[in-house]
Every structure is written in structure tokens, then in C-alpha cells.
Amino acid sequence: MAPEARIKVFLKNSATALCAGVVVLSSFSLGAEAARRHYRSHHHHAPALPAAPPRALPYPQLPLPFEISGAQYLPLAWADVKGWGDDDHLAAFKTFRASCKTINAQTGAAEPKALAGSLNEPCRAARSLELIDDAKAKTFFEENFAPLRISRLGEPDGFITGYYEPVLEGSRTPTDVYNVPVYRRPSNLFVRGYKQDSVSLPNKGPVYRKIGRRKLVPYYDRGEIEDGKIAGRGLEIAWLKDPTDLLFAQIQGSARIKFDDGTSVRLNYDAYNGYPYTAVGRILIERGIIPKEEMSMQKIREWMAQNPDGAKELRRANRAYIFFREVNLSDKDEAVGAQGIPLTAGRSIAVDKSLHVYGTPFFIEGELPIESERAKTPFHRLMIAQDTGSAIIGPARADLFFGAGHEAGRISGRLRHPMHFVMLVPKGLDPSARAARLPVPDPRPSEKIAKLFPQTPPAKADAPAAAAAQDRNETVATAGPVPLPVPRPAIDPAPEPRRPVKNRPHRQQ
């Protein structure tokens, strides 16, 4: 065969072998159908095969089973949850069942949170049970939930505070004694994305004062409102005798006001003026007025009573202002939380609504000064998320509700402690259960394709792993290398004809 012909044959074989190598590589990543399509694209003379039907990606982007921003988790066994067996699980079950009334009644799209929708199944089970036995209530939680230790990323524990419903003396009309107004939501208060008469407004983000039909400016702050910017507009619900009473009612988010005639009115949080909450206790600590280890709501009250001018300046340092609405509750009912149901003293907590879902159970464990200011009372209790607050921020941050009245206020006012948080996650979020929704990978290449592109034996470097797997009666799947082109044949170059040399005369010097 002539050298030129041999070179053409080699180039054709090399191109064929290179295409075959590409197809073998594709068969590992694209599957049999994709490999056949790739092979046809490089061999125009091959007979056309019917096009494969379009299919979804083998592994669609399903949401993670459980994800809370800025949090770290540790799955636990029930035996590892300290104090779990010592709690009153029946009381926790009744509180959880109350939350289920609103959870099962929800319609429309679920919230875009980890637990959204997953509480429906435990709630249906709870609504069908009428338990009177603590052991059965404990079994209910263990069969429907899995314990998960949760805290802020990089921190070992969570943090708790307490809140309560103040019971205050007041008047329906202003007098010399009762001269501190309690305001309902003004009609000119505006939040983007909400109607001005919306039942529920957010407790975070900017709030505006609407002037005319289009102009929006930030709403009045606490100092401006105390100076009478919205006075005389018929917004007064009642009148109190001490601005400190109003401040703490606003911090707690609810209040009961008792009148001289024996009647009362119940108030709940309705809206705020758009300014972030500033803790007055922290200001007193930073100024060195009250030591951190002695800080409590009672200490703040005592200092404000002794320093009226300083109290006015301290109140205005917290520019946030809360507006209330009247609620139709008897004195036997507890305050209504943000979930829309009456809270349960000692079982309801407020959580960060941007991260958590109402109705989620949290087991909180540690030591708290409940019996006295310096007591270390063991606390291990299953609490239900039913409320929120603008100062409650983070994945393991909770406000414990202690009920109404002076004693509840004394206990809750001294709580500022790190605690262990165990979140009860519905078993419907089990990753293995969700994995069943993933489609299986593409089938292996057909026998015909496999014969067209045989694989070479595995390299010697894989021999120890294969031998170890054989000892364990396992199968090791190893992919051989992609075939290389045929080596270039050795071709002797043809001798080039020599050109005749012309004799040139030397130039004479």
C-alpha cells in the first residue's frame, strides 16, 4: 500500500477510535439512551433510531428535609434527652392539641419553612385522641416526633426570657390620677403590602405614616407619641396612672385593665410604630446603674419610681411603641398569642416566627430562678410555640409565658438564662422517607451497546480494594480507562530528489 494510502487509513481509524472513546465516556455519565444519541451524532452513516422520550433529571432539586438558617442540630435518642421522663407530658399534650385547631384548619399553600405542613399528621393523630394518662401522652410524642438538639451556630445552648400578662388599675376616662392613655392602632399607620385595616400586621420592618393619598414618612416614635402627636383622635382605649405600667404592658404585649366599677378590659398586641425594640434593662446595665447579675423587671420598676426624670429619658431611649386592640376574653382565659389561641401558663412560648412554625414542641432543660432570685430550680418542660415577639430572634431563643398577675410578673421578670433546647421534629420529615420520592438512576447500557464498547480490566492499583471486597463478599464496580487511539504507524519518509547544483563562478577580487 502506498504511504499516502496508509496515512489516510490511519487517520480514519484514529477518528473512529476517538469517537468510540468519547461514547464510552458518555455512557458512564449520560446513560444508555444518551450514549446512543451521542454515537449517532458522530456516525452520520448509522441508521436513524427513534428519538428517546424526554425525561426529568435523575436527581431533581428537592428541598432539604430540614433546614433552619443560622442553626446547628444534633439528632438525639429519647434516652439522651435529660429530664424527658420527669415532665408532665399530659399537660404538654393538651397545649399541643390546642395549637392543632389552627394547624388543621389552615388552607392554601404551606409556609416555606422546614416544618410547614409536617405538623398536620401529628395534629390529626392528636385530635383523634382523648388522653387522660401521662404515659400515653409521653408515648404519643415519642411515636410522632424525633428529638433534635438545636442552638445558634457556634453556640452550645439557647437563651430564654419570661413574659406575663400584667393586671393594671385603670379608668375609662382621663382623670388627674389616670392620665396615661392606652392607644389603639391609628388609621394613618401604614405597612407596605398590607391594608390599613388588616387584622394582623408584622412586628418587624418599616412602618409609615400616610399623609394624603401617596406620601409616606416614618411613623412617630415613642417620644413624639408621649408628647401628644396622636392625642384627641378618639384612639384612647383606657387610661393608666403610671407610664411605667404602660411600658411594661407594651413589652409583654398584653394586659388586663381593672376599672373601679369592677369591670375589666383585655388588651392584646395589634401593631407597632416601626422602630426596633431597645431593652431598657440593657441600658441600665451599660450605664452601671444596675449590675447584670441583679437585673430584673422589679429592679427596673424600683429605679424608675425613684427617678421620674431619668425614667422618662429611659423610656424614650426605646423608640418602639405598641398599639393594642380589645379582645373578648373573660378573666378566666389567658392572653391570646400570635397563633390566635389563648396561651397556656407554663407551657406556651414565644419564638422567632421568621424561623419557626407555630405548634412546634420544644423541650427546654436547665436551671432557672423560679422559687427565688438566687434559686437554681431544675426546669425540664415540653413547651409549645404559640406566640412571637420583636425581641425574640434566633433558632434557640424563647420567651416563656407564666400567666397573669403580680407573681407571674416577678418570676418572668428575673429570667435571662442559657438553656438546652431540644426541638421535636415530626417523623414525616425523616430523610429516608423523603428519599423514596427520588427517581432511580437510568438503566445500565443494553447488551448491544456493551458489546460495541467493551471495558478493559481494572487497573492493578484497584487490586487490593477488590481483594478486600471479595473477602467481605462484596462487589466493587470499577470503570476501566477510556480506550486510546491506535499508535501512529512507523512510516519511513521517502527520499527527496536532490536538486542539481549549479556551478557559480567566483567573483574576482
Secondary structure, 3 states (H helix, E strand, C coil): CCHHHHHHHHHHHHHHHHHHHHHHHHHHHHHHHHHHHHHHHHCCCCCCCCCCCCCCCCCCCCCCCCCCCCEEEEECCHHHCCCHHHCCHHHHHHHHHHHHHHHHHCCCCCCCCCCCCCCHHHHHHHHCCCCCCHHHHHHHHHHHEEEEEEEECCCCCEEEEEEEECEEEEECCCCCCCCEEEEECCCCEECCCCCCCCCCCCCCCCCEEEECCCEEEECCCHHHHHCCCCCCCCCEEEEECCHHHHHHHHHHCEEEEECCCCCEEEEEEEEECCCCCCCHHHHHHHCCCCCHHHCCHHHHHHHHHHCHHHHHHHHHHCCCCEEEEEECCCCCCCCECCCCCECCCCCEEECCCCCCCCCCEEEEEEEECCCCCCCCEEEEEEEEEEECCCCCCCCCEEEEEEEECHHHHHHHHCCEEEEEEEEEEEHHHCHHHHHCCCCCCCCCCCHHHHHHCCCCCCCHHHHHHHHHHHHCCCCCCCCCCCCCCCCCCCCCCCCCCCCCCCCCCCCCC
